[in-house]
Amino acid sequence: MLDNEKREQIALQKFSLIAPVLNGQVDNQSEYFIEITSKAIDMPYYGMRKYSPKTLAGWLNDYRRSGIEALKPGFRSDRGKSRKIDEALLEKIREKRMQKPRINSSMLYEALVKDGVILPEKVSMATFYRFLAANPDLTAAKNPDEEQEVKRFAHQYINELWQTDLMYGPYLKIGKTKKQTYLIAFIDDASRYIPYSMWSFSQDFSTLRVILKEAVARKGVPSMIYTDNGKIFRSSQLQMVCAGMGCSLLHAKPFQASSKGKIERYFHTVRMRFLSQIDPNEIKDVDELNLLYWQWLEADYHQKVHSELKISPLDFFMSQSERIRLFPNPAMLDEYFLLKVNRKVNHDATLSLDTILYETDLCFANSRMEVRYDPEWLLNPNTPILLYHEGKKVGEARQVNFHDNAHAKRKGPGRPVNNRLVNLKESSQESIAIVSKSSNHISFTSISKADSQEKPSRDLSERGDC
């Protein structure tokens, strides 16, 4: 199909052929036309073609009468009409659409094929789609209840609403492999200021948690956080963190990216003004990428006057600095951002966390606990993790030191010893098998009674301070 660009190219080629006549560079018009039509002419879109002198004379007359527009090829007489779908078929399509006004185009095509109205070898699905595009009245009807008015919005004050999202970044060469980078950012809706953002090699909740915690510590607690329905933004731990800070977590409706226009526009700015100026092949690691990014963020983005605000994001944010609500207790902020997982304590008072074995008090054995921790604690063997039960802290667990445990003295009753040992101290007789005076047989009844008297209660509610 000829588009406007190809039609213009054809008109310019025709004009180049008749231009010598128009400019008076030809003494004999007929001889000139006979000479240039003696060979094939390369015409855009059509290729090499033979033309007659009479055709060129017609082009000359058309140009003198109507100018360059007259040299453009005309449109088809049946333009806008399908050559494979006639009026009879059109009426059948319209009838089927009236019967099923809500089905989409592909389902409508399948229904017509099933009824034998359309033969796929004569009318392809692509032809059917083009026909529907040219006839908007045949497209699927929309549910008025589903249509919602979309309006641009902006909050008046800082920290009323933060928007957040994730952007895929460049690949960095680490050793012999290339790793994908991701940018998670928070943007203040009113000022377009970035409280905090960071590049990383992961797109999980642990990374989001670090960035949100740093943003809150630097620029205060927002009233609301607005994001999409990504997995990391739908996590229950993020909801608990926001609820603990007194912040509402809001999610956009699916397939409505325009509702998060500010963070999407910021990502576009990052691509155009930051990523376009760096060479990922020269960056050694993600730390170097973050250093370059933060320098650009402070020197360029935060200082540049915003086209809508007529002021820079930094100046706007600082003009309302009295509205920043910093967290009153940093230690409590750390507690809100601890990761939480459920674990069962084994019979030997050990539990596993990220393939690391921890041990706690024996009184917690065979109990289910909520473990709270910071991922950095796992790197330090001397830092304990916290154990909670029913929302209350009940103890701690430390990484197992197998070498120290091998030499540690055990507490509690030992194993029953063989009755052949005769010279034992009197104090240890309560923990071994009782030997009958009349015979050399072991009394297992006496053993079970002795164990039942010494065995402590296993119920968590009766353990007290362990």
C-alpha positions, 0 to 999 in steps of 0.5 A, spaced: 500 500 500 502 506 498 503 511 504 504 518 503 512 518 503 512 513 497 507 518 493 511 524 495 518 520 492 514 518 486 512 525 485 519 527 485 521 522 481 516 524 475 518 532 477 525 530 475 524 527 469 520 533 466 524 539 470 528 540 464 522 542 459 519 546 465 526 550 466 527 551 458 533 547 458 530 542 452 530 545 445 525 540 442 520 537 447 518 531 443 525 529 442 527 529 449 521 525 451 523 520 446 530 519 448 529 518 456 523 513 454 527 509 450 530 506 456 526 503 463 526 508 468 527 506 476 520 509 479 520 508 487 515 503 489 514 500 482 521 499 480 524 499 473 518 500 468 518 503 461 514 509 459 511 512 453 513 519 451 505 521 451 505 519 459 511 524 460 507 529 456 501 528 461 505 529 467 508 535 464 500 538 463 498 535 470 504 539 473 502 546 469 495 545 471 495 543 479 503 543 481 506 537 484 500 534 488 498 532 481 504 528 480 502 524 486 499 517 484 491 517 486 488 513 491 484 506 489 477 508 488 475 502 493 479 505 498 477 504 505 473 498 503 475 491 503 475 487 497 474 480 500 468 482 505 462 484 500 456 487 503 452 481 504 458 478 508 458 485 512 451 484 514 452 477 517 458 480 521 454 486 523 448 481 525 453 477 529 456 483 533 449 485 535 448 478 538 454 478 542 456 485 543 462 484 548 466 478 545 473 481 542 475 481 535 478 474 535 472 471 538 468 474 533 472 471 528 472 464 531 464 464 531 463 466 524 468 461 522 464 456 526 458 458 523 461 457 516 460 465 515 467 466 513 472 461 510 479 462 513 482 461 506 479 467 503 478 471 509 484 471 514 484 474 521 489 479 519 484 481 513 478 481 518 482 485 523 483 491 518 476 491 516 474 492 523 479 497 524 476 501 518 469 500 521 469 502 528 462 500 529 463 493 529 468 493 535 466 490 541 462 494 546 465 497 552 461 496 559 459 503 561 461 501 569 468 499 567 469 505 564 473 510 569 474 517 568 482 518 568 485 525 571 492 527 572 493 529 579 498 532 584 498 532 591 500 539 594 504 537 600 511 533 601 510 526 604 503 526 603 504 520 597 510 517 595 510 513 588 515 507 587 517 502 582 522 498 579 526 499 572 530 494 568 537 497 567 544 495 563 548 489 564 554 489 568 560 485 566 562 481 573 568 477 571 566 472 565 559 473 566 554 479 565 549 481 570 542 485 569 541 491 574 535 494 577 533 500 579 528 501 585 526 508 586 521 512 591 519 519 588 515 524 592 508 526 588 508 533 590 515 535 589 518 530 584 524 529 589 527 522 590 528 521 597 532 515 596 533 510 590 539 505 588 541 500 583 542 492 585 543 486 582 536 483 585 529 485 585 526 482 591 523 484 598 530 485 601 533 490 596 526 494 597 526 494 604 533 497 604 531 502 600 525 504 603 528 504 610 534 509 608 528 513 604 524 514 611 531 515 615 533 521 610 526 524 609 521 522 614 515 517 614 510 518 608 502 518 609 501 514 603 506 509 598 503 508 591 505 502 587 503 497 582 502 490 583 509 487 582 510 481 587 515 485 591 510 490 592 504 485 594 508 482 600 505 481 607 512 484 610 511 490 606 504 491 608 506 490 616 512 495 615 508 500 612 502 499 618 507 499 623 510 506 621 503 509 620 503 509 612 498 506 608 500 502 602 496 503 596 496 499 589 494 501 582 489 497 578 492 492 573 494 495 566 493 502 568 501 504 568 498 512 567 496 512 574 503 512 576 506 517 571 510 521 575 515 515 577 514 512 570 516 519 567 522 519 572 525 513 569 524 516 562 529 521 565 534 516 568 534 513 561 535 519 557 539 524 562 543 518 565 544 512 562 545 515 555 552 518 558 555 512 561 558 506 558 556 500 562 562 496 559 567 501 563 563 500 570 566 495 574 561 493 579 554 496 582 557 500 587 561 504 582 554 505 578 550 507 584 556 512 585 555 515 578 548 515 579 547 519 586 552 524 583 548 525 577 541 525 582 544 530 586 548 535 581 543 534 575 536 532 577 535 535 584 537 542 581 534 542 575 528 546 574 522 542 573 517 544 567 511 544 571 513 546 578 517 552 575 522 550 581 527 545 582 525 538 586 530 540 591 528 547 592 520 545 593 522 539 598 526 544 602 520 549 602 516 545 606 521 542 610 517 543 616 512 537 614 518 532 614 516 527 620 522 523 622 521 517 626 522 518 633 526 512 635 531 509 630 531 503 634 524 502 633 525 503 626 530 498 625 525 493 629 519 495 624 524 493 618 526 486 621 525 480 616 520 475 619 520 468 618 516 462 621 521 456 624 520 450 628 525 449 633 528 442 632 528 437 638 536 439 640 534 446 640 537 448 633 533 451 627 536 453 620 536 460 617 538 461 610 542 454 611 545 457 617 544 453 623 542 456 630 541 454 637 537 457 642 535 454 649 532 447 650 526 449 653 524 452 646 525 445 643 519 442 638 516 449 638 514 454 632 517 461 633 517 467 629 524 469 627 526 476 626 532 478 623 536 483 619 540 480 613 547 483 616 546 479 622 547 473 618 554 475 616 556 476 624 557 469 628 556 473 634 550 477 633 543 473 635 537 473 631 530 474 635 525 469 637 518 471 638 512 467 640 505 470 639 508 477 638 512 477 644 520 476 644 521 470 648 528 469 647 534 469 642 538 464 638 546 464 636 550 461 630 552 454 632 559 453 634 561 446 633 568 446 636 566 449 642 560 444 643 564 438 642 568 440 649 562 443 652 559 440 659 552 437 658 547 439 663 541 434 665 541 427 666 546 422 662 545 416 659 543 409 663 550 406 665 551 398 665 549 394 671 556 391 671 559 397 674 559 396 681 564 402 684 560 408 683 559 414 687 552 414 691 550 421 688 550 418 681 545 412 683 539 416 681 541 416 674 542 409 672 538 403 672 536 400 679 539 393 680 535 388 685 538 386 691 535 379 690 538 378 683 542 381 677 536 383 673 534 391 671 528 394 674 525 398 668 519 400 672 524 403 677 527 407 671 521 410 668 519 412 675 525 416 676 525 419 669 518 421 670 520 425 676 526 428 673 523 430 666 521 437 666 514 440 663 515 441 655 509 446 655 511 453 652 506 456 657 510 453 663 517 455 661 517 462 664 524 464 663 527 458 661 
